[in-house]
Amino acid sequence: MSDFIWVEKYRPQQIDECILPDHIKKTFQDFVDQGEIPNMLLSGPPGIGKTTVAKALCLSLIHISEPTRRTPISYAVFCLK
């Protein structure tokens, strides 16, 4: 564990752990609840959480139960390191 950098160690793993405006967090949580993420383009200056939100969305989908998932998750999700 000691070889992880601080940013990765404390990065939110689920959407509900991200600090976002309520309406945006609800939108992202709705995607997770539906079991699929639409095509999105996250833009903005460095450090606002684009990568964190993208990883949290993917990890949230991985953790939902199989019966609620509409389509299988691509193995590309596991390449987000």
C-alpha positions in Angstrom: 0.0 0.0 0.0 2.8 2.4 0.7 3.7 2.6 -3.0 0.5 4.4 -4.0 0.6 8.1 -4.6 -1.7 10.2 -2.3 -4.0 11.2 -5.0 -4.9 7.6 -6.0 -5.0 6.5 -2.4 -7.7 9.0 -1.4 -9.5 9.3 -4.8 -13.3 8.8 -4.4 -14.3 5.3 -5.6 -18.1 5.9 -6.0 -20.1 8.8 -7.3 -21.7 9.4 -3.9 -18.2 10.1 -2.5 -17.4 12.8 -5.0 -17.9 16.4 -4.0 -20.2 17.8 -6.7 -23.2 20.1 -7.0 -26.4 18.1 -6.0 -28.0 18.3 -9.5 -24.8 17.0 -11.2 -24.3 14.2 -8.7 -27.9 13.2 -9.1 -27.5 13.0 -12.9 -24.4 10.8 -12.6 -26.1 8.6 -9.9 -29.0 8.2 -12.3 -26.6 6.8 -14.9 -25.3 4.3 -12.4 -28.8 3.3 -11.3 -29.8 2.7 -14.9 -26.7 0.5 -15.3 -25.3 2.3 -18.3 -23.3 5.5 -19.0 -24.1 7.5 -22.2 -21.3 8.9 -24.3 -20.0 12.0 -22.5 -17.3 14.6 -23.0 -16.0 15.9 -19.7 -14.2 19.2 -20.1 -12.7 21.9 -17.9 -9.4 23.0 -16.5 -6.9 20.7 -14.8 -7.8 19.6 -11.2 -11.6 20.0 -11.3 -12.2 16.2 -11.1 -12.9 15.0 -14.7 -10.8 11.8 -14.2 -12.1 11.2 -10.7 -15.7 11.4 -11.9 -15.0 9.1 -14.9 -13.3 6.5 -12.7 -16.0 6.7 -10.0 -18.7 6.2 -12.7 -16.9 3.1 -14.0 -16.2 1.7 -10.5 -19.8 2.4 -9.5 -21.0 0.3 -12.4 -18.7 -2.5 -11.6 -20.1 -2.7 -8.1 -23.8 -2.8 -9.0 -25.3 -6.2 -8.9 -25.4 -8.3 -12.0 -29.3 -8.6 -12.3 -29.7 -4.9 -12.4 -27.1 -4.4 -15.2 -28.6 -4.1 -18.6 -25.5 -4.8 -20.6 -22.1 -6.4 -19.8 -19.3 -4.1 -18.8 -16.4 -3.9 -21.2 -13.1 -5.1 -20.0 -11.7 -1.7 -21.0 -13.1 -0.4 -17.7 -10.5 -2.4 -15.8 -7.7 -0.5 -17.7 -8.4 2.7 -15.8 -5.3 2.7 -13.6 
